[in-house]
């Protein structure tokens, strides 16, 4: 089980608690899935998706059409494709073999309503952003420090090749472990007195 973020290590000397603790926190970083949801993306997991949506909601195109922050979500009826409900794929039930997924022919796998995809930021739609790699996003969002600072940690962890819209359930164990570690450090706990426990060898 994951150790509490608030866990503190104290060592006893002759039955007394040390006044100086070797670590202020212990975090267990394993390779288990971050969620069972099929709508969890790498971008949402490291918490840059909301800032991206806010950027689109502030564009002139969005304001003219009456779109707000919630319109740029593939999880709400206001923004998602009605055919695939924002999944980008349709699941075909098979009787004798595993169900198969096909790209939604209404949105072409882009997850959003057609009118949402008419809004652009620096020439890109919200669906184009999901298709970017983190390396591309780092360069594209020049000047957006809130986004770039978090993405930088993924680049340092060697995950620059991942797409923002990639479902986290499709990541390998090693990728999940690096993603979790990047999120932990990007959250602001960049101290040297935190102990990270990894359940598998990793570069």
N, C-alpha and C positions, 0 to 999 in steps of 0.2 A: 504493500500500500504506500501511496505517496506520503512522505512526511510533511507535517504542517509547515507552512511558510513561517510560522511564528516560533518554531521549535528552537530551543536554546540548549546548548550542551554545557553542563556543569560537571566538574570532576571533584570528587570528595577527597579531602586530605584529613586523615584522622577524624573522620566523621563530620568535617566542616566543609562547606561549599567554598570553592575558590572565589576570590574576589575578581580575578581576571579570567574571562571565558575565552577559550581558544577559537570558538566560532559563534557568530551571532545567529546563524541559521544553517539548516541542513536541507538540501533539496535533492530528491531522488528523481533522476532523469532516465526513464526507461524507453523501450521501443513499442510500447502499447499504443493503440489508436487513441487519438486525442478526443474523438467523439464517434458515435455510431451514426450520426446524421449524414445523409448523402448530400447535404447542402453546405457542409463545412468546406471552405476553401482555404488555401494557404494565406491569401490576403486577409480574410476575416479572422483567421487564427492569430496572426501577429498584430491585429487591430489597426490595419491601415485602410480597410475597406470603407469604413464610415467617413474618414477624411476625404477619400476619393469621391464619394457620393455627395458630400457637402460642396466640393469644388464644382461638380456638375450642376447642382441645384442653384449655385450662384451665377451661372452663365446667363448671358442675355437671352439665348434661345430658350432656356428653361423658364425664365421669368415671363417671356412673351406667351408661352404655352400654358402657364399656370402650374408648372411642375414644381414640386418641392422635394425635400430630402427623401421622403418615403417613396417618391415616384421612381427613384433609381435603385430599387431593390427588386431582386428576382424572387423574393419571398412574399411579396404583397401583391394583391390583385391589381393595384394601380400601376405597377411597373412590369410585372412578369407576363410572359407569353401565356395566353389563356389555354392554348392547346396542350402544352407540356407542363404548365404551371411552374415555369422557371427552371425546369430541370435541364432543358436543352435536348433531351432525348425522350423517346417514348418506349415504354417497355411492352414487348410483345409476348403474351403468354403462350408457352409451348406445352404440349401435353406429354410428350415423351422425353424431352430433353430440357435443359435449363432454359429459363426465359432469356430472351435476347433484347438488346437495346438498339434502337435505330435513331438516327438524328431526326429531330422534329422538323417536318417539312413546312411548318408554318413560320417558324423563326429561323430556320436553318442552323439550329444549335446555338443561337445567340442569346437565348433565354428571355429576352425582353420584347415588349410590344413594339410594333413598327414605329409608332409616334415617339417613343422614348429614344429610339435609335436615330432620330432626326436631330437630336441635340449633340453638339460637338464641343469639345474642349481641345484647343490646339490641333484641330483637324481630326480628332479621334472621338469615337463613340464610347459609351460605357462598356459595350461588349468588346471593343478593341482593347480596352485596358485589361480586361480579364484574360485576353489572349497574349498579353505581353509577358515576357520573362521578367524576373526581378531585376536583372541587369538592365534590361531595356527601360523598366519603370524608373529605376534610379536616375537614368539619364533624362527621361522624359519629364519627370517632375522636378526639374531644376527650379530652385527657389521655394519649393514646398518642403521646408525643413522637417515638419512633423512626420511626413511620409518618408523622406530620404533617410532620416536618422535611424528609423527602425529597419528599413530595407538594407541599410549598410551592414547591420549585424548578420543578415542572411547571406550577404555577399562574402563576409568574412568567414562564415561557416561553410562556404563552398556550395551554396544553394542558389546561386544567381541564375542557373539554367531552368529553374522551376517556373511554371506559369502561375500568375496570380490567381487564376480561376480554377487551378487544379484541385480536385477533391482530395482532402487529406487522407481519405481511406485508400487512395491509390499510391501513397508513398511507401517506400521500403522502410524496414525497421531502422536502418542507419539514417535515412532522411528524416524520419520522425524524431529521432533522438536529437539530431542537429537542429531541427526546427524548434523543438521544445527548449533547447539550451539557448538558442538565439532569442526566443521570446523572453525567457527568464532574464537574460542580461539586458535586453533592450527595454525592459520594464523599468529600469532605473537602478537595480541593485548591482552596481558595478564595483562592489567592495571586494577587498581581498580576504576578508574573514568570513566568507561563506563557503561551506563544503558542498560540492556537487558529487553525488554518487551516481555512477553510470553502471548499468547492469550488463553492458557488453563492451568489448574493446571497440574503439572508434578513433579515426584520425581527427 
